[in-house]
Amino acid sequence: MQRILEQPPTGVTISAVPARYSKAELRLAGGKLIKDGKPVTLRVPSTSEAIRITGRVQPTTAAP
């Protein structure tokens, strides 16, 4: 990755932003969401449906 960022193709500009969380912070948070290799069931008090966290972003539709 560093090699690619050092010499981008002609006409390509790159900007980088610092990480918001450290790797240790992300691992700690992940440990709270995954137990024994399986996702933890999360619930919101206002709904009876469980929340499932995945690595994919779900598309949303805008309200009319």
PDB file of N, CA, C, O and CB in Angstrom:
ATOM      1  N   MET A   1       0.828  -1.173   0.000  1.00  0.00           N
ATOM      2  CA  MET A   1       0.000   0.000   0.000  1.00  0.00           C
ATOM      3  C   MET A   1       0.881   1.248   0.000  1.00  0.00           C
ATOM      4  O   MET A   1       0.619   2.195  -0.741  1.00  0.00           O
ATOM      5  CB  MET A   1      -0.947  -0.008   1.205  1.00  0.00           C
ATOM      6  N   GLN A   2       1.907   1.248   0.816  1.00  0.00           N
ATOM      7  CA  GLN A   2       2.762   2.426   0.894  1.00  0.00           C
ATOM      8  C   GLN A   2       3.413   2.708  -0.452  1.00  0.00           C
ATOM      9  O   GLN A   2       3.524   3.865  -0.856  1.00  0.00           O
ATOM     10  CB  GLN A   2       3.833   2.242   1.971  1.00  0.00           C
ATOM     11  N   ARG A   3       3.850   1.650  -1.155  1.00  0.00           N
ATOM     12  CA  ARG A   3       4.483   1.817  -2.462  1.00  0.00           C
ATOM     13  C   ARG A   3       3.507   2.450  -3.455  1.00  0.00           C
ATOM     14  O   ARG A   3       3.895   3.308  -4.248  1.00  0.00           O
ATOM     15  CB  ARG A   3       4.984   0.460  -2.997  1.00  0.00           C
ATOM     16  N   ILE A   4       2.246   2.029  -3.411  1.00  0.00           N
ATOM     17  CA  ILE A   4       1.236   2.583  -4.320  1.00  0.00           C
ATOM     18  C   ILE A   4       1.000   4.056  -4.010  1.00  0.00           C
ATOM     19  O   ILE A   4       0.874   4.873  -4.923  1.00  0.00           O
ATOM     20  CB  ILE A   4      -0.090   1.794  -4.213  1.00  0.00           C
ATOM     21  N   LEU A   5       0.940   4.395  -2.730  1.00  0.00           N
ATOM     22  CA  LEU A   5       0.685   5.779  -2.348  1.00  0.00           C
ATOM     23  C   LEU A   5       1.863   6.702  -2.657  1.00  0.00           C
ATOM     24  O   LEU A   5       1.674   7.897  -2.885  1.00  0.00           O
ATOM     25  CB  LEU A   5       0.357   5.850  -0.877  1.00  0.00           C
ATOM     26  N   GLU A   6       3.065   6.157  -2.664  1.00  0.00           N
ATOM     27  CA  GLU A   6       4.234   6.988  -2.933  1.00  0.00           C
ATOM     28  C   GLU A   6       4.288   7.463  -4.377  1.00  0.00           C
ATOM     29  O   GLU A   6       4.755   8.572  -4.637  1.00  0.00           O
ATOM     30  CB  GLU A   6       5.494   6.227  -2.604  1.00  0.00           C
ATOM     31  N   GLN A   7       3.821   6.653  -5.325  1.00  0.00           N
ATOM     32  CA  GLN A   7       3.877   7.017  -6.735  1.00  0.00           C
ATOM     33  C   GLN A   7       2.544   6.717  -7.421  1.00  0.00           C
ATOM     34  O   GLN A   7       2.421   5.725  -8.139  1.00  0.00           O
ATOM     35  CB  GLN A   7       5.021   6.267  -7.439  1.00  0.00           C
ATOM     36  N   PRO A   8       1.552   7.573  -7.198  1.00  0.00           N
ATOM     37  CA  PRO A   8       0.258   7.343  -7.853  1.00  0.00           C
ATOM     38  C   PRO A   8       0.383   7.575  -9.358  1.00  0.00           C
ATOM     39  O   PRO A   8       1.284   8.287  -9.800  1.00  0.00           O
ATOM     40  CB  PRO A   8      -0.835   8.268  -7.254  1.00  0.00           C
ATOM     41  N   PRO A   9      -0.498   6.992 -10.133  1.00  0.00           N
ATOM     42  CA  PRO A   9      -0.482   7.219 -11.581  1.00  0.00           C
ATOM     43  C   PRO A   9      -0.637   8.710 -11.894  1.00  0.00           C
ATOM     44  O   PRO A   9      -1.167   9.470 -11.083  1.00  0.00           O
ATOM     45  CB  PRO A   9      -1.606   6.409 -12.267  1.00  0.00           C
ATOM     46  N   THR A  10      -0.180   9.110 -13.051  1.00  0.00           N
ATOM     47  CA  THR A  10      -0.275  10.497 -13.489  1.00  0.00           C
ATOM     48  C   THR A  10      -1.732  10.939 -13.494  1.00  0.00           C
ATOM     49  O   THR A  10      -2.598  10.238 -14.018  1.00  0.00           O
ATOM     50  CB  THR A  10       0.350  10.675 -14.889  1.00  0.00           C
ATOM     51  N   GLY A  11      -2.001  12.101 -12.911  1.00  0.00           N
ATOM     52  CA  GLY A  11      -3.346  12.646 -12.877  1.00  0.00           C
ATOM     53  C   GLY A  11      -4.163  12.198 -11.675  1.00  0.00           C
ATOM     54  O   GLY A  11      -5.299  12.638 -11.501  1.00  0.00           O
ATOM     55  N   VAL A  12      -3.604  11.335 -10.851  1.00  0.00           N
ATOM     56  CA  VAL A  12      -4.318  10.849  -9.672  1.00  0.00           C
ATOM     57  C   VAL A  12      -3.755  11.528  -8.435  1.00  0.00           C
ATOM     58  O   VAL A  12      -2.543  11.536  -8.219  1.00  0.00           O
ATOM     59  CB  VAL A  12      -4.212   9.303  -9.547  1.00  0.00           C
ATOM     60  N   THR A  13      -4.634  12.095  -7.630  1.00  0.00           N
ATOM     61  CA  THR A  13      -4.197  12.682  -6.373  1.00  0.00           C
ATOM     62  C   THR A  13      -4.741  11.841  -5.223  1.00  0.00           C
ATOM     63  O   THR A  13      -5.843  11.297  -5.297  1.00  0.00           O
ATOM     64  CB  THR A  13      -4.664  14.161  -6.252  1.00  0.00           C
ATOM     65  N   ILE A  14      -3.959  11.749  -4.181  1.00  0.00           N
ATOM     66  CA  ILE A  14      -4.326  10.920  -3.038  1.00  0.00           C
ATOM     67  C   ILE A  14      -4.222  11.752  -1.778  1.00  0.00           C
ATOM     68  O   ILE A  14      -3.264  12.501  -1.587  1.00  0.00           O
ATOM     69  CB  ILE A  14      -3.427   9.662  -2.942  1.00  0.00           C
ATOM     70  N   SER A  15      -5.218  11.611  -0.923  1.00  0.00           N
ATOM     71  CA  SER A  15      -5.130  12.225   0.397  1.00  0.00           C
ATOM     72  C   SER A  15      -5.473  11.152   1.418  1.00  0.00           C
ATOM     73  O   SER A  15      -6.305  10.283   1.156  1.00  0.00           O
ATOM     74  CB  SER A  15      -6.084  13.471   0.526  1.00  0.00           C
ATOM     75  N   ALA A  16      -4.847  11.210   2.558  1.00  0.00           N
ATOM     76  CA  ALA A  16      -5.080  10.212   3.600  1.00  0.00           C
ATOM     77  C   ALA A  16      -5.519  10.923   4.874  1.00  0.00           C
ATOM     78  O   ALA A  16      -5.066  12.024   5.186  1.00  0.00           O
ATOM     79  CB  ALA A  16      -3.803   9.356   3.855  1.00  0.00           C
ATOM     80  N   VAL A  17      -6.393  10.276   5.584  1.00  0.00           N
ATOM     81  CA  VAL A  17      -6.827  10.818   6.871  1.00  0.00           C
ATOM     82  C   VAL A  17      -6.345   9.863   7.961  1.00  0.00           C
ATOM     83  O   VAL A  17      -6.302   8.652   7.743  1.00  0.00           O
ATOM     84  CB  VAL A  17      -8.396  11.006   6.924  1.00  0.00           C
ATOM     85  N   PRO A  18      -5.988  10.382   9.111  1.00  0.00           N
ATOM     86  CA  PRO A  18      -5.515   9.500  10.176  1.00  0.00           C
ATOM     87  C   PRO A  18      -6.637   8.586  10.665  1.00  0.00           C
ATOM     88  O   PRO A  18      -7.815   8.942  10.613  1.00  0.00           O
ATOM     89  CB  PRO A  18      -4.956  10.324  11.345  1.00  0.00           C
ATOM     90  N   ALA A  19      -6.257   7.429  11.131  1.00  0.00           N
ATOM     91  CA  ALA A  19      -7.236   6.471  11.655  1.00  0.00           C
ATOM     92  C   ALA A  19      -7.934   7.070  12.863  1.00  0.00           C
ATOM     93  O   ALA A  19      -7.313   7.749  13.681  1.00  0.00           O
ATOM     94  CB  ALA A  19      -6.558   5.128  12.030  1.00  0.00           C
ATOM     95  N   ARG A  20      -9.222   6.813  12.966  1.00  0.00           N
ATOM     96  CA  ARG A  20     -10.010   7.340  14.074  1.00  0.00           C
ATOM     97  C   ARG A  20      -9.795   6.492  15.332  1.00  0.00           C
ATOM     98  O   ARG A  20      -9.839   7.006  16.450  1.00  0.00           O
ATOM     99  CB  ARG A  20     -11.507   7.382  13.701  1.00  0.00           C
ATOM    100  N   TYR A  21      -9.564   5.193  15.141  1.00  0.00           N
ATOM    101  CA  TYR A  21      -9.391   4.278  16.263  1.00  0.00           C
ATOM    102  C   TYR A  21      -8.112   3.465  16.061  1.00  0.00           C
ATOM    103  O   TYR A  21      -7.729   3.173  14.928  1.00  0.00           O
ATOM    104  CB  TYR A  21     -10.624   3.341  16.411  1.00  0.00           C
ATOM    105  N   SER A  22      -7.466   3.108  17.145  1.00  0.00           N
ATOM    106  CA  SER A  22      -6.268   2.276  17.044  1.00  0.00           C
ATOM    107  C   SER A  22      -6.686   0.827  16.800  1.00  0.00           C
ATOM    108  O   SER A  22      -7.837   0.454  17.022  1.00  0.00           O
ATOM    109  CB  SER A  22      -5.394   2.392  18.333  1.00  0.00           C
ATOM    110  N   LYS A  23      -5.745   0.032  16.346  1.00  0.00           N
ATOM    111  CA  LYS A  23      -6.021  -1.382  16.104  1.00  0.00           C
ATOM    112  C   LYS A  23      -6.456  -2.067  17.403  1.00  0.00           C
ATOM    113  O   LYS A  23      -7.338  -2.925  17.389  1.00  0.00           O
ATOM    114  CB  LYS A  23      -4.777  -2.086  15.511  1.00  0.00           C
ATOM    115  N   ALA A  24      -5.839  -1.687  18.519  1.00  0.00           N
ATOM    116  CA  ALA A  24      -6.201  -2.274  19.815  1.00  0.00           C
ATOM    117  C   ALA A  24      -7.643  -1.925  20.186  1.00  0.00           C
ATOM    118  O   ALA A  24      -8.371  -2.776  20.698  1.00  0.00           O
ATOM    119  CB  ALA A  24      -5.237  -1.785  20.919  1.00  0.00           C
ATOM    120  N   GLU A  25      -8.062  -0.685  19.932  1.00  0.00           N
ATOM    121  CA  GLU A  25      -9.439  -0.279  20.231  1.00  0.00           C
ATOM    122  C   GLU A  25     -10.443  -1.049  19.372  1.00  0.00           C
ATOM    123  O   GLU A  25     -11.503  -1.443  19.858  1.00  0.00           O
ATOM    124  CB  GLU A  25      -9.610   1.233  20.009  1.00  0.00           C
ATOM    125  N   LEU A  26     -10.112  -1.263  18.104  1.00  0.00           N
ATOM    126  CA  LEU A  26     -11.000  -2.003  17.212  1.00  0.00           C
ATOM    127  C   LEU A  26     -11.113  -3.467  17.628  1.00  0.00           C
ATOM    128  O   LEU A  26     -12.198  -4.046  17.583  1.00  0.00           O
ATOM    129  CB  LEU A  26     -10.503  -1.907  15.772  1.00  0.00           C
ATOM    130  N   ARG A  27      -9.998  -4.060  18.030  1.00  0.00           N
ATOM    131  CA  ARG A  27     -10.035  -5.452  18.487  1.00  0.00           C
ATOM    132  C   ARG A  27     -10.841  -5.591  19.766  1.00  0.00           C
ATOM    133  O   ARG A  27     -11.575  -6.565  19.934  1.00  0.00           O
ATOM    134  CB  ARG A  27      -8.619  -5.981  18.706  1.00  0.00           C
ATOM    135  N   LEU A  28     -10.713  -4.630  20.668  1.00  0.00           N
ATOM    136  CA  LEU A  28     -11.478  -4.657  21.917  1.00  0.00           C
ATOM    137  C   LEU A  28     -12.980  -4.575  21.627  1.00  0.00           C
ATOM    138  O   LEU A  28     -13.770  -5.323  22.202  1.00  0.00           O
ATOM    139  CB  LEU A  28     -11.045  -3.494  22.843  1.00  0.00           C
ATOM    140  N   ALA A  29     -13.364  -3.664  20.735  1.00  0.00           N
ATOM    141  CA  ALA A  29     -14.774  -3.521  20.367  1.00  0.00           C
ATOM    142  C   ALA A  29     -15.270  -4.782  19.664  1.00  0.00           C
ATOM    143  O   ALA A  29     -16.385  -5.234  19.921  1.00  0.00           O
ATOM    144  CB  ALA A  29     -14.978  -2.287  19.461  1.00  0.00           C
ATOM    145  N   GLY A  30     -14.460  -5.347  18.786  1.00  0.00           N
ATOM    146  CA  GLY A  30     -14.841  -6.571  18.089  1.00  0.00           C
ATOM    147  C   GLY A  30     -15.038  -7.728  19.053  1.00  0.00           C
ATOM    148  O   GLY A  30     -15.912  -8.571  18.849  1.00  0.00           O
ATOM    149  N   GLY A  31     -14.230  -7.772  20.101  1.00  0.00           N
ATOM    150  CA  GLY A  31     -14.358  -8.816  21.102  1.00  0.00           C
ATOM    151  C   GLY A  31     -15.684  -8.753  21.843  1.00  0.00           C
ATOM    152  O   GLY A  31     -16.167  -9.771  22.339  1.00  0.00           O
ATOM    153  N   LYS A  32     -16.270  -7.574  21.922  1.00  0.00           N
ATOM    154  CA  LYS A  32     -17.568  -7.423  22.580  1.00  0.00           C
ATOM    155  C   LYS A  32     -18.712  -7.840  21.661  1.00  0.00           C
ATOM    156  O   LYS A  32     -19.806  -8.146  22.135  1.00  0.00           O
ATOM    157  CB  LYS A  32     -17.766  -5.979  23.034  1.00  0.00           C
ATOM    158  N   LEU A  33     -18.468  -7.854  20.347  1.00  0.00           N
ATOM    159  CA  LEU A  33     -19.521  -8.172  19.384  1.00  0.00           C
ATOM    160  C   LEU A  33     -19.459  -9.604  18.880  1.00  0.00           C
ATOM    161  O   LEU A  33     -20.429 -10.103  18.309  1.00  0.00           O
ATOM    162  CB  LEU A  33     -19.444  -7.235  18.219  1.00  0.00           C
ATOM    163  N   ILE A  34     -18.322 -10.272  19.086  1.00  0.00           N
ATOM    164  CA  ILE A  34     -18.159 -11.635  18.600  1.00  0.00           C
ATOM    165  C   ILE A  34     -17.653 -12.500  19.746  1.00  0.00           C
ATOM    166  O   ILE A  34     -16.610 -12.215  20.335  1.00  0.00           O
ATOM    167  CB  ILE A  34     -17.184 -11.689  17.384  1.00  0.00           C
ATOM    168  N   LYS A  35     -18.390 -13.550  20.059  1.00  0.00           N
ATOM    169  CA  LYS A  35     -18.004 -14.495  21.104  1.00  0.00           C
ATOM    170  C   LYS A  35     -17.880 -15.881  20.487  1.00  0.00           C
ATOM    171  O   LYS A  35     -18.789 -16.341  19.795  1.00  0.00           O
ATOM    172  CB  LYS A  35     -19.036 -14.497  22.274  1.00  0.00           C
ATOM    173  N   ASP A  36     -16.772 -16.536  20.733  1.00  0.00           N
ATOM    174  CA  ASP A  36     -16.522 -17.886  20.197  1.00  0.00           C
ATOM    175  C   ASP A  36     -16.700 -17.938  18.688  1.00  0.00           C
ATOM    176  O   ASP A  36     -17.194 -18.932  18.157  1.00  0.00           O
ATOM    177  CB  ASP A  36     -17.454 -18.901  20.857  1.00  0.00           C
ATOM    178  N   GLY A  37     -16.303 -16.878  17.991  1.00  0.00           N
ATOM    179  CA  GLY A  37     -16.383 -16.847  16.537  1.00  0.00           C
ATOM    180  C   GLY A  37     -17.769 -16.599  15.970  1.00  0.00           C
ATOM    181  O   GLY A  37     -17.962 -16.641  14.755  1.00  0.00           O
ATOM    182  N   LYS A  38     -18.741 -16.340  16.850  1.00  0.00           N
ATOM    183  CA  LYS A  38     -20.111 -16.104  16.384  1.00  0.00           C
ATOM    184  C   LYS A  38     -20.578 -14.732  16.850  1.00  0.00           C
ATOM    185  O   LYS A  38     -20.236 -14.306  17.953  1.00  0.00           O
ATOM    186  CB  LYS A  38     -21.075 -17.211  16.898  1.00  0.00           C
ATOM    187  N   PRO A  39     -21.366 -14.024  16.010  1.00  0.00           N
ATOM    188  CA  PRO A  39     -21.849 -12.696  16.403  1.00  0.00           C
ATOM    189  C   PRO A  39     -22.760 -12.765  17.628  1.00  0.00           C
ATOM    190  O   PRO A  39     -23.560 -13.689  17.771  1.00  0.00           O
ATOM    191  CB  PRO A  39     -22.596 -12.042  15.240  1.00  0.00           C
ATOM    192  N   VAL A  40     -22.626 -11.792  18.491  1.00  0.00           N
ATOM    193  CA  VAL A  40     -23.472 -11.679  19.671  1.00  0.00           C
ATOM    194  C   VAL A  40     -24.823 -11.106  19.240  1.00  0.00           C
ATOM    195  O   VAL A  40     -24.865 -10.195  18.412  1.00  0.00           O
ATOM    196  CB  VAL A  40     -22.799 -10.782  20.769  1.00  0.00           C
ATOM    197  N   THR A  41     -25.911 -11.616  19.778  1.00  0.00           N
ATOM    198  CA  THR A  41     -27.234 -11.089  19.463  1.00  0.00           C
ATOM    199  C   THR A  41     -27.434  -9.778  20.208  1.00  0.00           C
ATOM    200  O   THR A  41     -27.347  -9.730  21.435  1.00  0.00           O
ATOM    201  CB  THR A  41     -28.346 -12.110  19.832  1.00  0.00           C
ATOM    202  N   LEU A  42     -27.699  -8.734  19.471  1.00  0.00           N
ATOM    203  CA  LEU A  42     -27.925  -7.414  20.058  1.00  0.00           C
ATOM    204  C   LEU A  42     -29.402  -7.067  19.940  1.00  0.00           C
ATOM    205  O   LEU A  42     -30.052  -7.417  18.955  1.00  0.00           O
ATOM    206  CB  LEU A  42     -27.045  -6.331  19.365  1.00  0.00           C
ATOM    207  N   ARG A  43     -29.912  -6.399  20.919  1.00  0.00           N
ATOM    208  CA  ARG A  43     -31.324  -5.990  20.895  1.00  0.00           C
ATOM    209  C   ARG A  43     -31.444  -4.527  21.297  1.00  0.00           C
ATOM    210  O   ARG A  43     -30.698  -4.031  22.141  1.00  0.00           O
ATOM    211  CB  ARG A  43     -32.177  -6.882  21.838  1.00  0.00           C
ATOM    212  N   VAL A  44     -32.392  -3.859  20.679  1.00  0.00           N
ATOM    213  CA  VAL A  44     -32.718  -2.478  21.018  1.00  0.00           C
ATOM    214  C   VAL A  44     -34.037  -2.525  21.784  1.00  0.00           C
ATOM    215  O   VAL A  44     -34.982  -3.168  21.328  1.00  0.00           O
ATOM    216  CB  VAL A  44     -32.816  -1.554  19.726  1.00  0.00           C
ATOM    217  N   PRO A  45     -34.123  -1.861  22.936  1.00  0.00           N
ATOM    218  CA  PRO A  45     -35.339  -1.939  23.751  1.00  0.00           C
ATOM    219  C   PRO A  45     -36.631  -1.579  23.007  1.00  0.00           C
ATOM    220  O   PRO A  45     -37.692  -2.109  23.338  1.00  0.00           O
ATOM    221  CB  PRO A  45     -35.193  -1.036  24.929  1.00  0.00           C
ATOM    222  N   SER A  46     -36.562  -0.699  22.019  1.00  0.00           N
ATOM    223  CA  SER A  46     -37.778  -0.243  21.343  1.00  0.00           C
ATOM    224  C   SER A  46     -38.287  -1.199  20.264  1.00  0.00           C
ATOM    225  O   SER A  46     -39.346  -0.960  19.684  1.00  0.00           O
ATOM    226  CB  SER A  46     -37.531   1.097  20.729  1.00  0.00           C
ATOM    227  N   THR A  47     -37.557  -2.267  19.988  1.00  0.00           N
ATOM    228  CA  THR A  47     -37.990  -3.222  18.968  1.00  0.00           C
ATOM    229  C   THR A  47     -37.724  -4.642  19.440  1.00  0.00           C
ATOM    230  O   THR A  47     -36.844  -4.872  20.269  1.00  0.00           O
ATOM    231  CB  THR A  47     -37.272  -2.957  17.627  1.00  0.00           C
ATOM    232  N   SER A  48     -38.474  -5.581  18.920  1.00  0.00           N
ATOM    233  CA  SER A  48     -38.275  -6.970  19.321  1.00  0.00           C
ATOM    234  C   SER A  48     -37.308  -7.695  18.390  1.00  0.00           C
ATOM    235  O   SER A  48     -36.907  -8.825  18.670  1.00  0.00           O
ATOM    236  CB  SER A  48     -39.607  -7.700  19.354  1.00  0.00           C
ATOM    237  N   GLU A  49     -36.936  -7.059  17.295  1.00  0.00           N
ATOM    238  CA  GLU A  49     -36.045  -7.695  16.340  1.00  0.00           C
ATOM    239  C   GLU A  49     -34.596  -7.581  16.782  1.00  0.00           C
ATOM    240  O   GLU A  49     -34.171  -6.543  17.288  1.00  0.00           O
ATOM    241  CB  GLU A  49     -36.221  -7.083  14.963  1.00  0.00           C
ATOM    242  N   ALA A  50     -33.845  -8.648  16.588  1.00  0.00           N
ATOM    243  CA  ALA A  50     -32.420  -8.634  16.907  1.00  0.00           C
ATOM    244  C   ALA A  50     -31.668  -7.836  15.838  1.00  0.00           C
ATOM    245  O   ALA A  50     -32.093  -7.767  14.685  1.00  0.00           O
ATOM    246  CB  ALA A  50     -31.859 -10.085  17.010  1.00  0.00           C
ATOM    247  N   ILE A  51     -30.575  -7.253  16.232  1.00  0.00           N
ATOM    248  CA  ILE A  51     -29.727  -6.495  15.312  1.00  0.00           C
ATOM    249  C   ILE A  51     -28.573  -7.395  14.909  1.00  0.00           C
ATOM    250  O   ILE A  51     -27.955  -8.030  15.765  1.00  0.00           O
ATOM    251  CB  ILE A  51     -29.210  -5.157  15.963  1.00  0.00           C
ATOM    252  N   ARG A  52     -28.277  -7.458  13.635  1.00  0.00           N
ATOM    253  CA  ARG A  52     -27.169  -8.266  13.161  1.00  0.00           C
ATOM    254  C   ARG A  52     -26.123  -7.340  12.563  1.00  0.00           C
ATOM    255  O   ARG A  52     -26.422  -6.542  11.675  1.00  0.00           O
ATOM    256  CB  ARG A  52     -27.642  -9.322  12.125  1.00  0.00           C
ATOM    257  N   ILE A  53     -24.909  -7.451  13.049  1.00  0.00           N
ATOM    258  CA  ILE A  53     -23.814  -6.633  12.532  1.00  0.00           C
ATOM    259  C   ILE A  53     -23.017  -7.477  11.564  1.00  0.00           C
ATOM    260  O   ILE A  53     -22.570  -8.573  11.902  1.00  0.00           O
ATOM    261  CB  ILE A  53     -22.906  -6.090  13.681  1.00  0.00           C
ATOM    262  N   THR A  54     -22.841  -6.961  10.354  1.00  0.00           N
ATOM    263  CA  THR A  54     -22.055  -7.652   9.337  1.00  0.00           C
ATOM    264  C   THR A  54     -21.009  -6.676   8.812  1.00  0.00           C
ATOM    265  O   THR A  54     -21.018  -5.495   9.156  1.00  0.00           O
ATOM    266  CB  THR A  54     -22.963  -8.191   8.176  1.00  0.00           C
ATOM    267  N   GLY A  55     -20.128  -7.173   7.993  1.00  0.00           N
ATOM    268  CA  GLY A  55     -19.106  -6.323   7.401  1.00  0.00           C
ATOM    269  C   GLY A  55     -19.607  -5.560   6.189  1.00  0.00           C
ATOM    270  O   GLY A  55     -18.860  -4.773   5.607  1.00  0.00           O
ATOM    271  N   ARG A  56     -20.855  -5.776   5.798  1.00  0.00           N
ATOM    272  CA  ARG A  56     -21.392  -5.120   4.615  1.00  0.00           C
ATOM    273  C   ARG A  56     -22.294  -3.961   5.009  1.00  0.00           C
ATOM    274  O   ARG A  56     -23.020  -4.030   6.001  1.00  0.00           O
ATOM    275  CB  ARG A  56     -22.159  -6.120   3.747  1.00  0.00           C
ATOM    276  N   VAL A  57     -22.240  -2.913   4.230  1.00  0.00           N
ATOM    277  CA  VAL A  57     -23.117  -1.763   4.449  1.00  0.00           C
ATOM    278  C   VAL A  57     -24.396  -2.006   3.681  1.00  0.00           C
ATOM    279  O   VAL A  57     -24.367  -2.293   2.485  1.00  0.00           O
ATOM    280  CB  VAL A  57     -22.441  -0.422   4.007  1.00  0.00           C
ATOM    281  N   GLN A  58     -25.508  -1.892   4.363  1.00  0.00           N
ATOM    282  CA  GLN A  58     -26.800  -2.101   3.723  1.00  0.00           C
ATOM    283  C   GLN A  58     -27.248  -0.791   3.058  1.00  0.00           C
ATOM    284  O   GLN A  58     -27.173   0.269   3.678  1.00  0.00           O
ATOM    285  CB  GLN A  58     -27.861  -2.594   4.760  1.00  0.00           C
ATOM    286  N   PRO A  59     -27.707  -0.855   1.814  1.00  0.00           N
ATOM    287  CA  PRO A  59     -28.197   0.367   1.160  1.00  0.00           C
ATOM    288  C   PRO A  59     -29.431   0.892   1.867  1.00  0.00           C
ATOM    289  O   PRO A  59     -30.248   0.120   2.369  1.00  0.00           O
ATOM    290  CB  PRO A  59     -28.511   0.105  -0.322  1.00  0.00           C
ATOM    291  N   THR A  60     -29.558   2.190   1.901  1.00  0.00           N
ATOM    292  CA  THR A  60     -30.722   2.800   2.510  1.00  0.00           C
ATOM    293  C   THR A  60     -31.464   3.614   1.470  1.00  0.00           C
ATOM    294  O   THR A  60     -30.874   4.064   0.488  1.00  0.00           O
ATOM    295  CB  THR A  60     -30.323   3.676   3.707  1.00  0.00           C
ATOM    296  N   THR A  61     -32.738   3.801   1.679  1.00  0.00           N
ATOM    297  CA  THR A  61     -33.525   4.622   0.774  1.00  0.00           C
ATOM    298  C   THR A  61     -33.928   5.883   1.517  1.00  0.00           C
ATOM    299  O   THR A  61     -34.244   5.846   2.706  1.00  0.00           O
ATOM    300  CB  THR A  61     -34.775   3.854   0.245  1.00  0.00           C
ATOM    301  N   ALA A  62     -33.914   6.966   0.823  1.00  0.00           N
ATOM    302  CA  ALA A  62     -34.279   8.253   1.445  1.00  0.00           C
ATOM    303  C   ALA A  62     -35.798   8.343   1.579  1.00  0.00           C
ATOM    304  O   ALA A  62     -36.545   7.852   0.732  1.00  0.00           O
ATOM    305  CB  ALA A  62     -33.732   9.457   0.606  1.00  0.00           C
ATOM    306  N   ALA A  63     -36.224   8.968   2.636  1.00  0.00           N
ATOM    307  CA  ALA A  63     -37.661   9.171   2.840  1.00  0.00           C
ATOM    308  C   ALA A  63     -38.183  10.195   1.847  1.00  0.00           C
ATOM    309  O   ALA A  63     -37.497  11.174   1.551  1.00  0.00           O
ATOM    310  CB  ALA A  63     -37.955   9.625   4.288  1.00  0.00           C
ATOM    311  N   PRO A  64     -39.389   9.984   1.328  1.00  0.00           N
ATOM    312  CA  PRO A  64     -39.930  10.932   0.319  1.00  0.00           C
ATOM    313  C   PRO A  64     -40.232  12.295   0.930  1.00  0.00           C
ATOM    314  O   PRO A  64     -40.687  13.199   0.228  1.00  0.00           O
ATOM    315  CB  PRO A  64     -41.212  10.363  -0.321  1.00  0.00           C
TER     316      PRO A  64
END
